[in-house]
Amino acid sequence: MKSLNNYQFFNHINDKYPLLDFELQLAEKKILDPLVDHNLLLIIDKILRYQNYQTYKAPKINYPVVTLGSRVAIKTSDDNYTVDIVGIKELGQNNETEYCTPSSPIAKAVIGKQIGETALLTIHKPIEIKIISIDQTSVQDDLKKQLASY
């Protein structure tokens, strides 16, 4: 399992999905759950069957940089958002945050940034976003709670 000392992992080494170690454990439990949404099962099956993933340790509590496993509060000129950067966004169950993978435009813009820094997100038009806070434990806690239910 690789460490998150370097945030460049999101370049998908060998086109593999980057997963937190807790995400992999949860995916392995959910694939056996007959009540899980069919679309989620297809995604998990594709990743697990072909071993199409690379696991990473969750970031340390005081890691000051946005990375896989971070919950990030961002501010645009229009609004404030909270985003969780995860390997399988469909595993997310917190209604208060948006989920995105490291390959999404928003994650690509903020990965590697620290609190107070700004990033430029360009989809239809350029949008400047500012990093308000970084929480390195909430994503892990959410995954652990889901795992505990199995």
N, C-alpha and C positions, 0 to 999 in steps of 0.2 A: 504494500500500500504506500503510495507516495505522500509526501508531506506537502503542505501548502506554503512552503517558504517562497515559492515563486508563483505569481498569479498568472503567468503566461499559459497555464494548463488549458485554458479555454480554447486554444487553437485546435483542440480535438486531435491529439496525437493518434495517428492511424485511424482517424474518423470514429473514435470510440466516444460513447457518452460519458461525460464526467459525472460520477456519483459520489455522494458522501457515503462513508461506511454504513451509517444508520439507514440511509435510503436503500442500500442494497439489501440489508436485513429485512426492512419493511417490504420491499418488493418480493422477496422470497416468501414471506408470509402471505402476502395478498394474492399471489399466483395460485395458492391453494384454497382461497376463500371463495365459496360458491356464490356469495352475495356481492362480490365486487363488480363494478361497472364493466361491461364488455369491452368498451374502448380502452379502459385502463389495462385490462388483461392483455389485450393485443399489444399494447406498448411494452408492458413488462415482459411478455413472452418474446417479443422481438429482441429485447436487450439481453435477457437471460439465456435464451436458446442459443444464440450465436456468440455468447460471451462478448457482446459488443459494448463493453464498458471498461472504464478505468476508475478504481476507487481512490478516494482521497480522504485524509483525516480531516475532521471538522476543524475550523480555525480556532485558535486559542482565544480565550475570553478577551484578552487585552490586545489582540492583533489589530492594528490601526488602519488596515487597508481593506477595501471591499473585495470580496472573493466569493467562491462557491461556499454556500452556507451562511452568508451574511444576510441580515435583515437591514435594509437601508431606507432611511427616511430622506426623501428628496423634495426639493422645492423648484417649481417652475414659475414663470411669471403669472400663470393662471391658478395654480393649485399646489397642494402638498400631497405626496403619495408615499406609501410604504410598500417596498418591494422585497420579496424573498428570492434569493438566487439559489436555485436548486437544480438537481440533475433531471428529475422527472416532475415537471410542474403539476401533473395530474394527481400526484400524491398529496398535494397541499389541501388542507382542510380548514384553514383559518380564513374566515370571511372578511377580516379587516385588512388583509394584505393582498397584493397582486403577486403572482408567482411567475417567474421567468427562468429560462435556462441560460447558461453562459453564452450561448450562441445568439441570443435575442439582441436586438439593437440596443435596448436600454441597458442590459447587462454589459454588453461590449463597451458602452459609453462610460459606465461607472466602475467597472472592475479595475483595480489598481489605484483608485482615488481614495483620498482621506477626507475626514470631516473638514468642511470649509472650502474644499476645492470645487471647481465647476467643471462640467463636461458638456460637450456639444452633441446633442442627439439629432441626427438628421434622418427623417423618414420622408415626409412630404415637404416640410420646410424646417430649417434649423431651429432647434429649441435648446436654450441654455438651461441646464439643470445644476442645482447646487446640492452637495451632500450635506445634510443637516445632522444626521447621526448614523452610527454603525453599531448594530447589536449582533454580537457573534454567538449568543447563546439561544435566542428564541427559536431559530430553525431547528437546532438540535433538540431543544425541549419539546417542540411540537412532534418531531419524529419519534422521540422516546415515548411520549404519551400514546401515540398510535401503536407503537410496538408493544407497550404494556397491555393493550387491549386484546392481544392475541395469546 
